[in-house]
Every structure is written in structure tokens, then in C-alpha cells.
Amino acid sequence: MYAIAGATGRTGQVAARTLLAGKRKVRAIVRNGAKAEPLRAAGAEIAVAQLQDRDALASALAGVEGLYALLPEDPSVPDFHAHRRRMADALAAAVRAAGVPHVVFLSTPAAAVADGNGPARDLHYAEAALRASGARVTVISACYLQENTLAALPAAQHEGIYPNFFPSSDVAFPTVATRDIGQLAARCLLEPPTKSEVIDLQGPLYSVRQMAEALGRCLGKPLQVVDIPPAAHVGALTGAGLPAAVAATFAEMFAFLAAGRITARGDRTERGTTPIDDALGAALG
């Protein structure tokens, strides 16, 4: 039996369905049981639990041989980082209490350091907590998600623009689709390592301009790339609806990336192959 936390999300659903297609038993851990009905129909067992509820999680993890988990981002909570660290603590405690032998955890290269890296600081914390739980931990250190392009959807639809927070709109960098992450997560669960490891997950190279062009193709209209200077990052993000503290956190992340502090940190490298047009097309339905 394999447990998938966030099984109705983009990567979790792919991981769950990949395992089910291989005739493996899956326990889908979700916050909303009704949303998991398609997975139940596909053969998954459903467990309803909040990621910050240690006891409910431990019950949901009873008897499993592997868990796939991630740390969701919820900008609406009063304290973004504290909320995520509570989830990390509950997850690690539940893994220890249930005696889960292997955890596959979705993270990012920026989580190699403890602070100054925006939301990745919580992933760094979670990785350490999971390793201290006694489980073997496979960290999928995924590069920039192709579906992050959809953060520009409101501006693209209503204003015909694609805001760029990176230093250049024309320098290509590695990206990966959530489909490839979910498939890798399933494979890692089926092939547990002998010791904890970090996997660098890379994929096709795209520039911000190419991402804007791909989103424009999906929407059927050209988009103008608008460069947002660092001094205006927080204002642009709050203008897009993020609370000020969360906007500052994401601005910190963009500054971290602009400083060139991202480096490979894995014990090995895997590569996704999904083109960005396929990823965006699937996400937009």
C-alpha cells in the first residue's frame, strides 16, 4: 500500500493514477473526500486528513510502505511560514508514529539553504524534519514548474500581458511539468533507495518569453512581456492579490534566483520530457 498526500493535486493525482494503473494499492490522503471520488472509482482507498493534524495523518499512514508528500502553499493563512512549518512537523511526527519506511518529498533546488530563499526555506525545514523521522527520504528537487506560467493567467486574460519577475525574459532555464514529477514520484515509491537521497529533476529549457508565447497560444492571443524591476516586485504581487507578507516572501525568492544561488544538489539527475504546450493545455483543460 502506498499513500499519496494531496492526491487530488497536480502531482499527487498523477502519482496515484500511475500506481493504480500498475495495479498497486493506493491510499489517497485528501482534505475533501468528495473531490477524491474519481480516485475512489479508479480503485484508491480514501483517507481524509489535514496535513497539520498529526494523529489523523498517522492513522492514514498506518501500514503503508511508502508515502509521497509535498508542502502546500496557502497565501490566505495569517502566517505563511509558521503554517507550513506546522504541517512539516505534523507530517514528520506522523511518519515516525506510523513507522513509514520511505517518504518521497517534493522540494526545489532553492531548499538547499535554510533562509533567504522565500518559500523554499520551509521546504528546507521539512526535509530536515522528515530525515529526523527515521524514514528513508527521497527528495525530488524539481526545477521551475511549467505550470507556474499560469500565475500570469489573470493578467494575460484581462490585460494581454505576461509579467516577468526574472532578470531576463530571454535567457532559457530548466523547467519541468507536474506530470513528470508525479510519474517520477510513483517510480521512486516502487524503487525505494537503500539510503536517503536527493534527485535533481530537470527538463526542457524555456525562457520567460517562450513561456508567454506558450500561454498565448493556449489563449489564442499574443501576450506582451512586461518586465517588473526588483524594486516593484512586492507592489506588483500585492496588486495581484497576495498579502504583503507573502508578496515579500515571493520577492525574496525572485531575488534569490536572480543572485544565481541555484545549484545542482542531487545524488543523481532525472529529466522530464513534457513540452510546455502540453503541460499548459492539460492544466487549462
C-alpha positions in Angstrom: 0.0 0.0 0.0 1.3 3.4 -1.0 0.0 6.7 0.5 -0.3 9.8 -1.6 -0.8 13.1 0.3 -2.6 15.7 -1.7 -3.8 13.1 -4.1 -6.2 15.4 -5.9 -3.5 17.9 -6.7 -1.5 18.0 -9.9 1.5 15.9 -8.9 -0.3 13.7 -6.4 -3.1 12.7 -8.8 -0.5 11.7 -11.4 1.4 9.7 -8.8 -1.8 8.0 -7.6 -3.1 7.1 -11.0 0.3 5.9 -12.2 0.4 3.5 -9.3 -3.2 2.4 -9.8 -2.5 1.7 -13.5 0.2 -0.6 -12.3 -2.2 -2.5 -10.1 -0.7 -1.1 -6.9 -2.8 -0.4 -3.8 -3.1 3.4 -3.1 -4.4 5.3 -0.1 -5.3 8.8 -1.2 -4.9 11.3 1.6 -7.1 14.3 0.9 -8.7 17.3 2.7 -12.0 16.9 0.9 -13.4 13.4 0.4 -15.9 14.5 -2.3 -13.1 15.7 -4.6 -11.5 12.3 -4.4 -14.4 10.3 -5.7 -12.8 9.9 -9.1 -9.8 8.3 -7.4 -12.1 6.1 -5.4 -13.8 5.0 -8.6 -10.4 4.2 -10.0 -9.7 1.9 -7.1 -8.0 4.1 -4.5 -8.7 3.9 -0.8 -9.6 7.4 0.5 -8.4 8.8 3.9 -9.5 12.3 4.9 -6.9 14.2 6.9 -5.5 17.7 7.2 -1.7 17.9 6.8 -1.4 19.8 10.2 -3.3 17.0 12.0 -0.6 14.6 13.3 -3.0 12.0 14.7 -5.2 11.9 11.6 -2.2 11.6 9.4 -0.6 8.8 11.5 -3.9 6.9 11.2 -3.9 7.4 7.4 -0.3 6.2 7.2 -0.8 3.0 9.1 0.6 0.0 7.3 1.9 1.9 4.2 5.3 1.0 2.7 5.8 4.4 1.1 4.4 8.0 1.1 4.5 10.8 -1.4 4.1 14.2 0.1 4.6 17.9 -0.5 4.1 21.1 1.4 1.2 23.2 0.0 1.3 27.0 -0.3 -1.7 28.8 1.2 -1.3 32.6 0.9 -4.6 33.2 2.8 -3.3 31.9 6.2 -2.3 34.6 8.7 1.3 33.3 9.0 2.5 31.7 5.8 5.8 30.2 7.1 4.5 29.2 10.5 1.6 27.4 8.9 3.9 25.4 6.6 6.2 24.5 9.4 3.3 23.2 11.5 2.4 21.0 8.5 6.0 19.8 8.2 6.2 19.0 11.9 2.9 17.1 11.8 3.9 15.2 8.7 7.3 14.1 10.2 5.7 13.2 13.5 3.0 11.1 11.7 5.7 9.3 9.6 7.6 8.5 12.8 4.4 7.3 14.7 3.2 5.1 11.8 6.7 3.7 11.1 6.6 4.7 7.4 9.9 3.3 5.9 10.2 5.5 2.9 9.0 9.1 2.0 9.2 10.7 -1.4 9.1 14.5 -0.8 8.7 17.2 -3.5 11.1 20.1 -3.0 13.2 22.5 -5.0 16.9 23.3 -5.6 16.5 26.5 -3.6 15.8 24.4 -0.4 19.5 23.6 -0.2 19.9 26.6 2.1 18.0 27.5 5.3 16.9 31.1 4.7 16.9 34.0 2.2 15.1 31.8 -0.3 11.5 32.7 0.0 9.0 29.7 0.3 11.9 27.3 -0.1 13.0 27.9 3.5 10.0 25.9 4.7 11.0 23.1 2.3 14.5 23.0 3.8 12.9 22.8 7.2 10.6 20.0 6.1 13.4 18.0 4.5 15.3 18.0 7.8 12.2 17.1 9.8 11.5 14.1 7.6 15.0 12.9 7.7 14.9 13.1 11.5 11.7 10.9 11.5 13.7 7.7 10.9 12.3 7.2 7.4 14.5 7.0 4.3 13.7 10.2 2.3 13.8 10.6 -1.4 13.8 14.4 -2.1 12.7 15.3 -5.6 14.4 18.6 -6.1 12.3 19.8 -9.1 13.3 22.8 -11.2 10.9 25.6 -12.2 7.4 24.2 -12.8 5.9 24.8 -16.2 2.5 25.3 -14.6 3.9 28.3 -12.7 3.2 30.1 -16.0 -0.5 30.0 -15.1 0.2 32.5 -12.3 0.1 35.1 -15.1 -3.3 33.9 -16.3 -5.4 36.8 -14.9 -3.0 39.5 -16.3 -2.9 37.6 -19.6 -6.7 37.2 -19.9 -7.6 40.7 -18.8 -4.7 42.9 -19.9 -2.9 40.9 -22.6 0.4 40.9 -20.7 2.8 38.5 -19.1 4.6 39.9 -16.1 8.3 38.9 -15.9 10.0 38.9 -12.4 13.2 37.3 -13.7 16.3 39.3 -14.6 15.9 38.5 -18.3 12.9 37.4 -20.4 15.2 35.8 -23.0 17.5 33.6 -21.0 16.3 30.0 -21.1 16.4 27.8 -17.9 15.3 24.3 -17.0 11.6 23.6 -16.4 9.5 20.6 -15.7 5.8 19.6 -15.9 3.9 18.4 -12.9 3.1 15.3 -14.9 6.7 14.3 -15.0 7.0 14.9 -11.2 4.1 12.7 -10.4 5.4 9.9 -12.7 8.8 10.1 -11.0 7.3 10.1 -7.6 5.4 6.9 -8.4 8.6 5.3 -9.7 10.6 6.3 -6.6 7.9 4.7 -4.4 8.2 1.5 -6.3 12.0 1.5 -6.2 13.0 2.7 -2.7 16.7 3.6 -2.2 18.9 1.9 0.3 19.5 5.3 1.9 18.1 8.8 1.8 18.9 10.7 -1.5 18.2 13.9 -3.4 17.2 13.7 -7.1 17.6 16.8 -9.3 14.7 16.8 -11.7 15.4 18.8 -14.8 13.5 19.3 -18.0 13.2 21.3 -21.2 14.7 24.8 -21.4 12.4 27.8 -21.8 12.8 31.5 -21.5 10.1 33.7 -19.9 9.3 35.0 -23.4 8.8 31.4 -24.6 6.5 30.7 -21.6 4.5 33.8 -22.5 4.2 32.6 -26.1 3.1 29.2 -25.0 0.4 30.7 -22.7 -0.6 33.0 -25.6 -1.1 30.0 -27.9 -3.3 28.4 -25.3 -5.4 31.6 -25.0 -5.4 32.3 -28.7 -3.8 35.7 -28.5 -0.3 37.2 -28.3 0.9 38.4 -24.9 3.2 41.3 -24.2 6.1 40.5 -21.8 6.3 43.3 -19.2 9.5 43.3 -17.1 8.9 44.1 -13.4 12.0 45.6 -11.8 13.0 44.2 -8.4 12.0 47.3 -6.5 8.5 46.9 -7.8 8.1 43.1 -7.1 6.3 43.4 -3.8 3.9 46.1 -5.2 3.1 44.0 -8.3 2.5 40.9 -6.2 0.3 42.7 -3.7 -1.5 44.3 -6.7 -2.2 40.8 -8.0 -3.9 39.9 -4.7 -1.2 38.4 -2.4 -0.9 39.6 1.2 2.0 41.9 1.8 4.0 39.4 3.9 3.5 36.6 1.3 4.4 39.0 -1.5 7.7 39.8 0.3 8.4 36.1 0.6 8.0 35.6 -3.1 10.0 38.7 -3.9 12.8 37.2 -1.7 12.6 34.0 -3.9 13.0 36.0 -7.1 16.0 37.9 -5.6 17.5 34.5 -4.6 17.1 33.2 -8.2 18.4 36.5 -9.7 21.6 36.2 -7.5 22.4 32.9 -9.2 22.3 30.9 -6.0 20.6 27.9 -7.5 22.9 25.0 -8.0 22.6 21.2 -8.5 22.5 19.4 -5.2 21.3 15.9 -6.1 22.9 12.5 -5.8 21.6 11.8 -9.3 19.6 13.6 -12.0 16.4 12.7 -13.8 14.8 14.5 -16.7 11.2 15.3 -17.6 10.3 15.5 -21.2 6.8 17.1 -21.3 6.7 20.1 -23.6 5.3 23.3 -22.0 2.4 23.5 -24.5 1.2 20.0 -23.4 1.5 20.9 -19.7 -0.4 24.2 -20.1 -3.0 22.6 -22.4 -3.7 19.9 -19.9 -3.9 22.3 -16.9 -6.3 24.6 -18.8 -8.5 21.7 -19.9 
